[in-house]
Amino acid sequence: MPNLKTMLQAIGRGSRNPLVGNGASFLVGTLFGLVILGWMVWPVQYIDTTPQTLRSDIQLDYLRMTVDSFAVNGDPTLARSRFDALGPNKWNMLDELQNDKLTNPDRLKQFEVLIANLYVGTPGNPAGEPAPAANTGGMEGVLSVLAILGIIIGAAIALVLVVNMRRRRGSPPPAENEIPESAGELSLESEEELAENASPEKAADSEEGAEPLERFVTTYVVGDDLYEDSFTINSASGEFLGECGVGISEPIGVGEPKKVTAFEVWLFDRKPSRTSTTVLLSEYANQKQDVRASLAPRGTPALAAPGADIWMETPGLQLRVVIRELIYGEGPLPHNSYFERLTLQLEIWAKTK
């Protein structure tokens, strides 16, 4: 059984996924709108409704008045139209008047004779009339609303699952040696840090030549101010091992859209509940000591260079981060200070014991 800390960490990781947050907001908004606003604050008011929709006790009052009115005016057409207005429940109402002390027995008998003449058969079970249905009152409306709500929630869950599956599959990764021309040339400092991060010794704990358990591709484009992509890590047998993801860490400048100068890449290992985080820095942020120092508490800083091969690990997992595409934005901000577009390929291995 997972402990409370593990559960809270898992919930925290799940809340970072925008699909989870949007889905939860949709469900809370729907429930609040229907229950709080629709039924309590501004309930529906019925005007000029038919007797068929009234409560059973009010329907009985209506039928009493119909019987008394017929005794006065003797109009059979009017009496039948009023009787029919009660709908399928009219026969139950007529039966209830048999023992009703508020109804004149003579007038009721006169009304029953009229009904017997107007309908084929007996008043209690006329031929050709549908069988009397129990009066459910307002429950029909409540059940209809609950059914609609269930359909909406089911559709929302299905949509979230479909979108999440498509995002997990991602686009096919570029060829191993393919680096977009738009990525630009590496500076001397970039090449040195790239060589350090790409050291093949970092993969010593994984099986040589083994395919990764999971491979994901995620792309950030400037303007996506809520960018936060997360993925579930499962073993070959389907066991949940952890999660990984990428999100905005630090913007630069002011105004919209955000100008992102650093991203956080995180790896969560369910056993023994550890998280490793790397902060991918732009060239500008990497050169500014004050920026590096402010971001250091969030994770291990690493330069985001085109083609960089960065390794992260926890006690049970290894994550390889390959920068497949990197384009810096152009504008009044410092040179190479924010990302216009960033594509990462995430590959995960389980460590061998």
C-alpha angles and dihedrals in degrees: 000000000000115000125238094261092054092049092050091049091050091050090048092052091048092051089059089067109093091212091060092046094047092046092050091047090051094051094045091047092048094049092045093048096048102037105029102030101024099044105023113024102031107010120182114269117210117216127185092001124165124257089249090074096051126103115271094251091052090046088055091052089049092053091049089055090047091054092048092046092053090050088057105039101023092213107152094187093054091044092053094047090051092047092049090050088073090068124209091338093066093095092054090050092050091051091051091056090064091080097028112124093199093063122082106241093215093051091047091051090050091050092048091053089053092050091048090054095045096049128047111245129013124328092245095053113011118188114249093023120113117252112270112266123214113255108247094178114191094354091085090061092046092050091048092052092047090050092051090046090051091052092049093048092046092050091048092051091047091050092050091049093049093048092046092051091050092049091048092053090050123174121310110273118251120255114290094252096036115114119172114251089226090065092083131217125309120247120227091256091049092053092051094051091043090055090051095049094044096055108140089217088077088072096054094110094057125076112273112255093001119147115243119259091232136011123193134177122204130177131200120201123187110262095044093109092169095051110154120142123183134176137196119238116215132177122241088265092052098258115150108246103168144285141270134193152154130237143162112283107174134004125202128217126002138281133049138333098038117250103220117208098171139028131199120226113191136187120198119197114198092203113076090003099247131150128204120194132191123189113215109212131201117235090259094049091045091055095047109083093197092055092047090049093050092050097042094088089059095058148303109318118233132172114248101225128167109270093009116162109207125181127207128179146184127188091279108020142052124204124197115200114198118187103218098172133016126174122171122216123245123222146093092315122094118289114280091358101129137030123249092182134358128182120189130188114208120199123182131199130182112233118245117239 
